[in-house]
């Protein structure tokens, strides 16, 4: 929906049960365009099976520096972040949250982990976003960005 809005175009949305079947259809020519996380597309891009048109971020990804940003590809504002977060039950004591967060931060700082993430097409979040408060701010910003698009498109859970 965001792509259509920013480019004043219409595309046929084809829902899939996962990125794997969608990628198979892209490779076989059944679909012409696919928006997936870099981790899904990168092996096929590296193999030359598909062409990456843009990294849907304001800047190029450190893990995929040869792929232009959306703005460089002619669609500024087409920023669709794929991200991961760790969640715990609401009643989890703060000291446990702090201990889990410290372990996650330590793991994400490990050069071997960063290198492996880079091979997979994943970038490690900036240190200031590796906190419960950073995750909450990201989640809030994502809700603020996507909720109006979801409402305008009439998208509902099934």
C-alpha positions as MATLAB code, in Angstrom:
seq = 'XXXXXXXXXXXXXXXXXXXXXXXXXXXXXXXXXXXXXXXXXXXXXXXXXXXXXXXXXXXXXXXXXXXXXXXXXXXXXXXXXXXXXXXXXXXXXXXXXXXXXXXXXXXXXXXXXXXXXXXXXXXXXXXXXXXXXXXXXXXXXXXXXXXXXXXXXXXXXX';
ca = [
       0.000    0.000    0.000;
       2.839    2.368    0.804;
       4.540    1.614   -2.527;
       1.320    2.352   -4.385;
       0.783    5.605   -2.478;
       4.331    6.866   -3.035;
       4.485    5.916   -6.713;
       0.842    6.584   -7.676;
       0.644    3.095   -9.146;
      -1.511    0.040   -8.668;
      -0.142   -3.441   -8.122;
      -2.022   -6.667   -7.627;
      -1.382   -7.867   -4.094;
      -0.964  -11.631   -3.941;
      -1.015  -13.013   -0.385;
       1.338  -15.910    0.354;
       1.674  -18.217    3.324;
       5.318  -17.269    3.623;
       8.348  -15.794    1.923;
       9.514  -19.173    0.584;
       6.545  -19.780   -1.718;
       6.569  -16.130   -2.773;
      10.274  -16.326   -3.655;
       9.657  -19.498   -5.673;
       7.007  -17.676   -7.694;
       9.293  -14.678   -8.246;
      12.120  -16.901   -9.499;
       9.758  -18.811  -11.795;
       8.262  -15.624  -13.218;
       4.783  -16.116  -11.731;
       5.064  -12.702  -10.020;
       7.023   -9.639  -11.096;
       7.785   -7.999   -7.772;
       8.357   -9.150   -4.219;
       8.968   -7.177   -1.042;
      10.779   -9.339    1.518;
      13.466   -8.926    4.119;
      17.000   -8.896    2.821;
      17.734  -12.093    4.714;
      15.191  -13.855    2.495;
      16.308  -12.329   -0.801;
      20.054  -12.055   -0.322;
      20.957  -15.667   -1.210;
      19.050  -15.353   -4.493;
      20.541  -11.913   -5.193;
      24.046  -13.272   -4.596;
      23.311  -16.236   -6.875;
      22.107  -13.884   -9.615;
      18.676  -15.506   -9.672;
      16.855  -12.258   -8.863;
      17.748   -8.572   -8.954;
      17.426   -6.390   -5.879;
      15.887   -3.054   -6.833;
      16.150   -1.314   -3.481;
      16.881   -1.658    0.201;
      13.735   -0.260    1.814;
      15.611    1.961    4.230;
      16.653    5.602    4.246;
      20.268    4.477    3.745;
      22.055    1.479    2.329;
      22.341   -1.503    4.625;
      25.758   -2.303    6.081;
      25.090   -5.960    5.316;
      24.085   -5.278    1.692;
      26.072   -2.193    0.643;
      25.728   -2.877   -3.110;
      21.930   -2.558   -3.011;
      20.732    1.050   -3.368;
      18.398    2.643   -0.855;
      14.780    3.329   -1.767;
      15.578    7.015   -2.244;
      18.497    6.164   -4.539;
      16.133    3.944   -6.517;
      13.661    6.779   -6.979;
      11.137    6.185   -4.197;
      12.081    8.267   -1.152;
       9.923    7.418    1.825;
       9.543    3.739    0.917;
      10.969    2.626    4.209;
       9.745   -0.703    5.469;
      11.816   -1.943    8.365;
      12.060   -5.594    9.208;
      13.041   -5.937   12.828;
      13.174   -8.384   15.684;
      12.637   -7.842   19.387;
      12.703   -9.861   22.585;
       9.536   -9.790   24.660;
       8.735  -11.170   28.098;
       5.475  -11.550   30.021;
       4.133   -8.272   31.437;
       4.747   -9.291   35.060;
       8.443  -10.140   34.541;
      10.470   -8.446   37.310;
      12.656   -5.513   36.182;
      15.858   -7.210   37.387;
      15.131  -10.204   35.157;
      14.432   -7.894   32.198;
      17.737   -6.104   32.869;
      19.622   -9.408   33.053;
      18.073  -10.683   29.792;
      18.751   -7.360   28.092;
      22.389   -7.351   29.223;
      22.862  -10.858   27.807;
      21.274   -9.859   24.491;
      23.413   -6.710   24.246;
      26.536   -8.744   24.982;
      25.646  -11.292   22.304;
      24.882   -8.587   19.723;
      28.284   -6.971   20.398;
      30.144  -10.201   19.614;
      32.028   -9.774   16.308;
      31.160  -13.336   15.249;
      27.449  -12.668   15.788;
      27.655   -9.394   13.851;
      29.508  -11.129   11.018;
      26.953  -13.924   10.840;
      24.080  -11.455   10.862;
      25.795   -9.582    8.024;
      26.069  -12.790    5.996;
      22.334  -13.254    6.480;
      21.539   -9.697    5.398;
      20.680   -8.518    8.909;
      22.008   -5.383   10.569;
      22.389   -5.113   14.341;
      20.399   -2.236   15.806;
      22.299    0.743   17.176;
      23.242    0.356   20.838;
      20.712    2.962   22.007;
      17.924    0.859   20.475;
      19.043   -2.304   22.295;
      17.088   -1.487   25.431;
      13.498   -2.046   26.497;
      12.925    1.695   26.039;
      14.510    1.640   22.575;
      12.329   -1.289   21.519;
       9.225    0.419   22.923;
      10.034    3.606   20.985;
      10.560    1.630   17.768;
       7.324   -0.297   18.247;
       5.401    2.927   18.939;
       6.853    4.610   15.843;
       5.971    1.581   13.706;
       2.385    1.592   14.992;
       2.092    5.326   14.305;
       3.421    4.811   10.774;
       1.478    1.727    9.749;
      -1.878    2.068   11.525;
      -3.214    4.828    9.213;
      -2.129    2.823    6.135;
      -3.764   -0.325    7.487;
      -7.004    1.532    8.306;
      -7.129    3.330    4.941;
      -6.641    0.045    3.100;
      -9.355   -1.682    5.136;
      -6.958   -4.442    6.160;
      -8.348   -6.769    8.820;
      -7.103   -9.867   10.560;
      -8.706  -13.115    9.506;
];
